[in-house]
């Protein structure tokens, strides 16, 4: 049981720009029901914590540990793996529809560091910039005629499957420790600067090309040493071109 709790403590629920205090309270209640304690909010609308307790009774411990961040990169900085959620298809992204196997993978990945379960705002879900920071994008198996889930419903389904996976015999831990999100952000900044310096823009302003390159590197799941090597190489290119790296 203690090992089970330790696994769940490595899983962070991240709500990106939540808009409705009722949904927020319902997510807190789902977390309390299922044994999850780490919640991070990114740029939420103002809310009264007393309203949350009115929805999520006896959830003081979850609210006491709640963290609020101004932006998503800061909220994910220490995370080793990010699972985003979306009801819509996203070309060129690692879309997953197999919630149960993915939940088992999430549990396995907690052996090497924190995992984030990322949910977007109620109106439009996660935008492209948020999805760029996801290693996998999960779509839940709903009726195609009415696929949209309430934020709290989606969170409850995902957390339930992760809890069930955590209660099963532990899967083998990943052999390598992926670099945390903060190091991927530093790499992306240097990559963008290098692309601008050499004029590597296939179309438009280069945003799509940058996104595809970020996803390519994310799929490889480099460790910190490997990502630092790539970043150092790009910085050397910038220096040779006379740019600050």
Protein Blocks (a to p, Z undefined) as FASTA:
>chain_A
ZZmmmmmmmpccddehiabfklmmmmmmmmmmnopabdcdehiacddfklmmmmmghilm
mmmmpccdfbfklmmmmpcbdcdddfbdcehiacdfblmlmmmmmmmmmmnoccdddddd
fklopafklmmmpfbdcdddddfklmbccfklmmmmmmmmmmmmmmpccddddfbdcddf
klmmmmmmmmmmmmmmnopafbhjhlmmmmmmmmmmmmnopafklmmmmmmmmmmmmmmn
opaZZ
